[in-house]
């Protein structure tokens, strides 16, 4: 099962999936959805739909600077989680970062998110923790 990563055009799908997956964390942390920030990031981030067959099953959103690529969002539909799509998305982001010649892949994740274990298995390490957020990075070779 190899997904296709294609430029996201369906903003409604990206927003709906992100809100659905993040709602339990936001509720626990007392965070409200910021529509204005989402709209701004939609314009600024490189967003990819993760496609299997004819269906969008996830989204990967990236940004970058001269030093690093940043995974800003990685969301997989709940019915497709645990099937390796997150690992393949990280690998895709890693490839983009290496082609760009940057030395780091970085992300932020709530420390209670089970995805932390996936990121650690893939070689990302926690650089710092502030509140309930881990800042993680992978040095690219």
JODA-V534158 format. One line per field, one symbol per residue. ss: DSSP state (H for helix, E for strand, C for the rest). phi: phi as a letter, one per 40 degrees, with the letter a starting at -180 (. if undefined). burial: # if it has 16 or more other ideal C-beta (glycine too) atoms within 10 Angstrom, else .. Layout:
ss: ???
phi: ???
burial: ???
This chain:
ss: CCCEEEECCCHHHHHHHHHHHHHHHHHHHCCCCCHHHHHHHHHHCEEEEEEECCEEEEEEEEEECCCEEEEEEEEECHHHCCCCHHHHHHHHHHHHHHHHCCCEEEEEEECCCCHHHHHHHCCCEEEEEECCEEEEEEECC
phi: .bcbbbdcbcdcccccccccccdccccccgbccbcccdcccdccccbbccbbgbbcbaabbbaabccabbccabbbddcbcgbgcccccccccdccccccgcbbbbabaccccdcdcccccchcbccabbgbbcbbabccb
burial: ..#.#..#....###.##..##..................#...#.####.#...#######.#...##########..##...##.###.###.##....#.####.##..#.##.##....#.........#.###.#.
